[in-house]
Amino acid sequence: MSDRNNFVFTLDEVRKKVVKILDDLEKGSISSEEASKLAQKLEKVIEEYEFAESGKGE
Amino acid sequence: MPEYFPPDHEPREKRRIRQIFNEQFVVPLKRALSIYGNTKAGLKRVLRLLRRAPQMEEKILANDNFTDAFPAGTNEDPVGIDYEVSFQDLGNRQPYQSEITHQQVQEITPTKPGNEHPPQKAPQDIIDELPNSFLAVPDADFLLEMQQKLTTNSDFDKNDSAKVKQLPLSEFLNSRRWEKIVRSKGTFLSTLTRCLDPVEGEDTIKSIVQTFTYFGPESTVPAMLCAREPVLDAIKDEICKTKKFSVTEFDALYFEHFIFLDPKLAVDYLVGKQDDHNMNRHILKNLPGLLNEGQQLISFNHNWEPYVDVLSKHSDVSVSLYDNIIFSFANQEDFLERSEYYAQIIDDMFSNPLIAEELAKERSPYGHYTKLIIINPENLEKLNSRLRQANTSWLGKMRSRLDEQNLEEDIQKLIDRDEIFDSGTKRDSEELDRLLGDVYFTSLKHTGMSDAVRKFARAEKGEFFVRGNSFSAIESIIRNGAYAQECIPYIPPTPNFLPGFLNSIPVMDSLPSETIKFAQRNASLGEYMRQSGENGVIIIFSPKQETKQRSTHRTVKGFDSDDINKLTLIGMATDEIAGFIVNSDDQIEQLKKIMVDTEKFMHIFDKNGQPTFSIEEFTTLLNEKHTVLSVEEFLQENTILAELSQRKSGHGDDTLAEHTQRVMDNTGQIFTQANERMKKLLKLAALLHDDGKGLGMSQTEDNLAVASQYLSRIGGLSLYEKQLILSSIYNDEEIGVKILANFDDLRASQEDVKKTRESILELFSSQEELLFALDLYFADVSGIGKDQVMLTTWRVREKLTKLGFI
């Protein structure tokens, strides 16, 4: 179980979330403020955890 | 703060505002995401900008120029904006009225009323051609000033003017290419900074910093691309100062882009010697994370410059400017189809005196980071010959180690242990390793022994490309013999491996007649070696490999039993070796022992070419071995804990032994579902669950590799039970990952809880397996360091309860 924080999120998952926020922002289905809050959350996620980089060691 | 309107109901004016906001902010961010999104740093950059979305929106709305340029209600259709008016109105500037840019204006103002040339474009095209940023539209005076400077060259020293002359402003401004680059990658203004001195360009530099602030480093790349060194330094200083970056952080931020900063390539690009397609390939190939797996792999760890002329002849070879040349292949078949073509490239390269010279200077900055070249076997001799011809110190060193025999024998000598490991200093050994690794052998760019072997195994499945002289790669790995034990047995890190792994005994259950014929044909060689007093092994490749037009065998002289051990292990891991002809009875026994220990079977032939190791004998020995210890005996033995007693657990000050003991104590007490047998197995899993720490593979792989080795010492376990233990070790990691990924907060939504539960259930094929793995997981969690145990255990228990597992 040790070091499992290394595997919490994949970059791909976070990236997909960012893509969705940007899409929503572009469509106008969320406001810039909402986008900002979501971005802050994701930033925090990235700060909190180390990512298991895709292709680690490749 | 601007009012938020749902899209279907927003007034036209607001809709237009949003459109501009999208063009200026959202679209560039999306582009940045597509380029940087594969890295953590890149995502952070995009998110940092996204966080500032409200401020950006405010800024755009507050911009007088903006409202002047797009007065509400003047256009029925948002895409029908008159861009010429817009540009003119921006800051009351008139950049496109200058003579220099007139043509450009014609090209980008298709919708100008009354302007019949060029013909009307589709609205989407017009949008596509919009500049990315209105914040840095060039000032007319500035453009004129730049033109004058470029025309007179008065402000440049000789060296610089030589570069600049290749690219007079008028020419470059009239170039659609340039316009396209500028418009697609950044701001018009910033690209001109190449002409500026730091003092004169102060405003421009500020503007670049501003661009950086709003749009991230990507938008300033063209400026960096073209900046002369003093300007570049000034920009760097300013950005570091403004953004409070250290120089190191700045370099890291721009790492991907500094590959552009070579003036030669930049100029080639700008004057059209490098077209967009190549440049884009170049960019993509060098942005980390954008390469698909398997899309590598020839990589030369050298300064790029000497190669460029040679490689520029080959349109689909990309050259990175810092240290690599990368030939990319879609897959193995792709390489095989094109191997001749690439062989030609290699041939060209080694024919080039500049490259030979560069090779001579080459010193890898990456230490152990071995870079290898894929070379078709047919070209080995060619390469060998080139190396011999090259009259340089570096190659001379290599040459001195080569005799006039064929390369295979040369290599054989080089890999002789005496020469490598007894030659004195560690440095010698590393040097030799590097020499061999860099030049001769195949594709594995690896960071360690186990990593290399793992990749090799993956290569066999076509995930990575290793073919041709792949056995040489094994040999080069064997040279790092000290590492060999850590990588075997190889276990792929997926749950599906388990039945496959344990059922893979033996590798081949019948002996192909071709192999027997081969063994008999070559037996005299074994006898010859015996008579000459040498130990020897002839390695027979697996028949499946013989179809690839490669060697069917290889003779290895002078290997001691330790080498054979490693060779056998690696051969088994890669399934490349079908058998051995061994001329020494001692070594035959040694091989048998290895195969039994590792539970893998390969054929062994004696010096007369007769099979000496049957599958029946193997099975018998295997069964004997399994009676070594019962589960109870093994658990009581506790030698593992003794072995772990000094290793750190990763949890506070605990040793691994302390952690493991605690996990063992916890098992069977937490969940009541397990029967006595299962509790015992669980204890076994607890004992084995974390023993592989630090072997060099991923943590899961390390743990599994070590656990499976220990399991082979235990008798009385069914295949299912072994699988259960190994899968629980694997899933101990996986459960934690899945819970933390979707459910780290106990206040998680019901949807997240459901998703997490489903993703965990997917790991298991039976309730029993699930409970077993959960037992281990919870025992493991509860077994972490004393200081953390209360909170963590509570949280995990709560989560498991919420997930419906307890």
Contacts between the chains, C-beta under 8 A, distances in Angstrom:
chain1	res1	chain2	res2	distance
A	1	B	690	8.0
A	1	B	732	5.9
A	1	B	733	7.1
A	1	B	736	5.3
A	1	B	777	6.7
A	1	B	780	4.1
A	1	B	781	5.7
A	1	B	784	7.1
A	2	B	649	6.6
A	2	B	650	3.8
A	2	B	651	6.0
A	2	B	659	7.9
A	2	B	690	6.7
A	2	B	693	7.8
A	2	B	699	7.5
A	2	B	784	7.5
A	3	B	650	5.8
A	3	B	699	5.9
A	4	B	733	6.0
A	4	B	736	3.9
A	4	B	737	5.8
A	4	B	740	6.5
A	5	B	740	6.7
A	7	B	733	7.2
A	7	B	736	7.7
A	7	B	737	4.2
A	7	B	740	7.7
A	7	B	741	7.8
A	8	B	737	6.8
A	8	B	740	4.6
A	8	B	741	5.4
A	8	B	744	7.2
A	9	B	741	5.8
A	11	B	37	7.5
A	11	B	38	6.3
A	11	B	39	7.3
A	11	B	40	6.4
A	11	B	43	6.6
A	11	B	289	8.0
A	13	B	741	7.5
A	14	B	43	5.8
A	15	B	33	6.9
A	15	B	37	4.4
A	15	B	38	7.4
A	15	B	43	6.3
A	18	B	33	5.9
A	18	B	37	7.0
A	18	B	43	6.5
A	18	B	46	6.1
A	18	B	47	6.6
A	18	B	50	7.2
A	19	B	30	7.6
A	19	B	33	6.6
A	19	B	37	7.9
A	21	B	50	6.7
A	22	B	26	5.8
A	22	B	29	5.9
A	22	B	30	5.2
A	22	B	33	6.8
A	22	B	50	7.3
A	25	B	22	7.8
A	25	B	26	5.5
A	25	B	53	6.7
A	26	B	22	5.1
A	26	B	26	4.6
A	26	B	27	7.6
A	26	B	30	7.7
A	27	B	7	6.0
A	28	B	5	7.0
A	28	B	6	6.9
A	28	B	7	3.9
A	28	B	10	6.8
A	28	B	18	5.6
A	29	B	6	7.5
A	29	B	7	6.5
A	31	B	4	3.9
A	31	B	54	8.0
A	32	B	2	7.5
A	32	B	21	7.6
A	32	B	53	3.7
A	32	B	54	4.6
A	32	B	56	7.2
A	32	B	57	4.6
A	33	B	1	6.8
A	33	B	4	7.6
A	33	B	53	7.5
A	33	B	54	5.0
A	35	B	50	6.0
A	35	B	53	4.8
A	36	B	50	6.8
A	36	B	51	5.1
A	36	B	52	7.0
A	36	B	53	4.8
A	36	B	54	5.4
A	38	B	50	7.9
A	39	B	47	4.7
A	39	B	48	7.9
A	39	B	50	3.8
A	39	B	51	4.3
A	39	B	53	7.3
A	40	B	47	7.9
A	40	B	51	5.4
A	42	B	43	7.7
A	42	B	47	5.4
A	43	B	44	6.6
A	43	B	47	4.6
A	43	B	48	6.9
A	43	B	51	6.6
A	46	B	40	6.3
A	46	B	43	6.3
A	46	B	44	5.5
A	46	B	47	7.1
A	49	B	740	7.9
A	51	B	40	5.0
A	53	B	39	7.8
A	53	B	40	7.1
A	53	B	289	7.9
A	54	B	38	7.0
A	54	B	289	6.9
A	55	B	289	7.3
A	55	B	293	6.0
A	56	B	698	7.4
A	57	B	447	5.8
A	57	B	451	5.3
A	57	B	698	7.8
A	58	B	293	6.7
A	58	B	445	7.9
A	58	B	455	7.7
